[in-house]
Amino acid sequence: MVRIKINNVELSVQPGTSILDAAKKLNIKIPALCKHPDLQATAACGICVVKVKGANKMLRSCCTPVEEGMDIVTHDQQLQDIRRTVLELILSNHPNDCLQCGRNNNCELQRLTADFGIRQVPYPQFLRQIPEDPSTKTITLVPEKCILCGRCVHVCQKIQNVWALSFLERGVQTRISAAGDIKLSDSPCIKCGQCSAHCPTGAIVEFDQTDDVWRVLHDEQKYCVVQIAPAVRVAIGEAFGFPDGALLTGKLYAALRRLGFKAVFDTNFGADLTIMEEASEFVERFAHNKGALPLITTCCPSWVDFMERFYPDMVEYFSSAKSPHEMVGVLSKTYYAQKKNIDPATIAMVSVMPCTAKKYEITRSYEMFASGHQDIDIVLTTREISRMIKQAGIDFVNLPPEGPDYILGDYTGAGVIFGATGGVMEAALRTAYFLITQKNYEKIEFENVRGLQGVKETSVAIAGKTVKLAVAHGIGNVEYVLQKVQKALKDGTELPYHFIEVMACPGGCVGGGGQPYGVTDALRIARSKGLYQDDREQKVRYSHANPHVRQLYAEFLEKPLSEKAHHYLHTRYFARPMYRK
């Protein structure tokens, strides 16, 4: 342990601890704008400076590790004046349009400015006239509001390993842009939204489509239906003051009905359906040697986008099963429409997702029109639906819980854990084991695939055979897994894995790019706990035991992997260039 003193209070901390984190242990908050718990410190903003006795200069606390005997001062008049000046300089290059900004009331710069009581800026304003870039239709880049903290560049390059964003120019002309100064839609961007999730200001926000949803809700010719993803129910409470990870499924169903949706479905039903198709696909490949191994899950559109561009040689190993919300989308305009005698042309399906990339996914023309119409019309993020609930004057906190429309809303415990990294794998194993042995696996919870470790490798025995598994989350961790597979395939050696789950966002969907701002590992863990709580509380925890899924196959789809199931529930993948030409 390293012994130090902060503001005359003695403290012992682990070697390597930054001054910033050491101060937190004493409940001392040193202001910072560029530092994020997920990312390495860049010391870009300079607001976190502190004094250390014996040092000939002030040190940036976010990137300075403690040393034995350090005597640190975190707050005095000189430090306050310096921090105020830094903020004033940032504001001199920042638009004063907080009321129209996507981060109004949820902006780290705005919060610090309020804390310091800054009412006027003594420097002339110099704004860079840089146009917005909404070209991906998933996130919107607003470079004028960038404070050059570097968070988005770091997460895009170092965490996701996509390298779609970079800094251009130098000095006062420095700006954020798609690499090569091209449109973001022409870059390697995979639309994961992690840049927006880590941005402290309104420089990168989701592509807002709330007005589009209000329009269809008020259109008397439209029959508006909605579905909610697993991870939304454990994150939306953060916008209304609930504890982190609070499970609010029933309240969310009720709020959506109050907004005017005529039917409320649950994407968890689609997750159960995905498991029926994907687990059957795995059994075909693993137990009956009908197809290439390993089988790689494909519920994540950012991962699909990344694979098609960066690893097109792996296409044959991808599960062809659509993602859960796509399955619910096509069924809403076929099976549901038939049972309710509704013209599918009048149905408007809205998906509420934790993900910005889902906005892109519904435009993939070769997979999203199986119903004869666009299967899903609009995707909203958790942040967008939170705003709509507030706009509608709904008292979400005191709203009595309601149930879904069960025809496409009843779900099992296996369906809900899709929202956490490892959840797809765990749900699939529960059903794959049953399909092979005709018995339910007694140890229903697969702890080895849970948690926030970047790559989780394990195995499970099924009918005397060992199934080797890998779970990777965060695109940067995926390459480790894929390269092991590629090497084994090239060398003709034994496969390292038979089944692989991939999620683009750290933590899986609970840490998605469309979730409430301020995500950290602590939040990811809390949200995941909420999903696992829901799993434990369900009477049915196996996808193959969902009675409404069984009814769907009996009345409409015939059986998993049938010709009809393939038409409605499966898709194709193609090699595509890294950059759009």
C-alpha positions, 0 to 999 in steps of 0.5 A: 500500500502507498501512504499519502495525504490528501487535504491533510487527511492520511490515506493508504491506497494500492500502488498505481491508483491515480490521485483522482481515484484516491481522492474519491475514497475520501469522498473528495470529487475533483472535477474532470471532463475528459476522464471516463472510468471505461477509458485510459486517462488522456489529461486532455481537459486540464480541469483536474489539476492538483497541487503536490507538495514539493512538485514544481508544477500542478499535476493532472490528477486523472493520469498521475499515480500516487507515490509514497508520502505525497501531500496533495491539495485538491481545492484552494482558491488558486485551483478554483480560479484555474478550473474556472478559467479552463471552463471559460476557455472551453465555453468560448469555443462552445455554442450557447444553445443548451435549450436546443441541445440533445444533452440539455440537463444531462451534459457534463460541461453544463453541470460543471458550468453550473457548479462553478456559477459561471454566468459570463465568459470574459473571452470573445466567442470563437465558433467553428462553423462545422456542419452536423453529420447525421448520415448514418441515420443512427447517431448524429455528429455535431462537431461544433459542440466537441470539447476535444476530450478524446473520449469518442476517439478512444472508445472507437479506436481502442475499445471497439477497434473500428477506427471510424473517428479521429481528430483532424487539423491542429491547434484551434482548428482541431476538430472531430471527424470521421477518419479521412474527413468523409461522411460517417456513413462512408467510414468503417463506423458500425453504428454501435453508438459507444462514441455517443454513450461516452461523449460528455456533451452533445457532440454525438447524440442518437439520431432522434426519431421521436417526432416520427413516432408521434406522427404515426401515433396520431395517424388514425389510419395506423395501427401502432404497436410496440415492443421493448428489448430486455435491457430497456426495462432495467435502464429506463428507471435511471431517467426517473430517479429509480435505483440503478438496475431497477426492473420496471417491465410492468410500468413500461408496458403501462406507459407505452399504452398511455402513449397510445400504442394499441398493442404492447409486445415484448422482444423477449418473446422474439428472444425465445423464438431466436433461441428455438431457431439458433439452438436448433441450428447449433444442434444440426451442426454440432450433433448431426454434422450439417453445417460448419462450426463454430456457430457464431451468434448474430443478434447484434447489428453492429457485430454483423456490420463489423463481420461483413466488412472486416471478417467476410471469410467468417460469413458461413459460420454465422447463425442465419437467425434474425435478431429477436426484435426482427422476428417480432416485427415480421410476426406482428405483420403476419401472424398477429395481423391474421389472428386479429384480422388487421390489414398489415399495411396499416400496422406501424411497428416501433421497436424500443431498443438499447441500441443505436445500430438497430436503427440501421438494422431495420433498413437492411433491405434483404432481411427486413421485408419478409412480411411484404412490408417493412417489418419494423418501421421505427426504432427508438433508443431508451433515451428517446422513449424516456423523453416521450414518456415525459412529454406525454405527462405520464407519472412513470414513478407512480404508474401501476404495472400492466402486462403485455399483449401475450400473443407476442409478449409472453417470455421465459427467463431465457429470453430476458437474459439476452440483454447481458453479455453471455445471456444469448449463450446461456439461453441457447445452451438451456435449449440445445441441451434439451434438443439433444437429450430431451431433458432439461439441464438441471444446472440451469444457470451457466455462471461461467458465461456471465460477468464483464470479463472481455472474453469468457471461455468455458465448456459444457458436457452434452450427451457425452460430448464436450461443447467448447464455448466463447463469449466476447463483448466489445468489438476489440475483444472479438478479434482474439476469438476470431483469430484463434478460430481462423488459425485452427481452420487454416492449420487444420487443427482442433477447433478452439470453440464450437459456439461463440456469442458476440456483442459489440457493446461492452457488457452487452445490450445493458451497455448499449449505445442508446442507453441512458448516459453515464454508463460504467461497469457498476451500472452494467453490473446493476442492469445485468442483475436486474435481468437475472432477477427477472430470469429467476422470477419467471415460472418458465426459464426455458425458451422451448417451454414457452407456451405461446412459442409452441402455439406459434409453431403449431399454428403458423411456423410448423417447426424450427428451421422449417421452410416457413421459419426460414422465410420469416425468421432467417436472413443472409449475410454478404461481404461488403467493402470496409469503406463505402465507395 
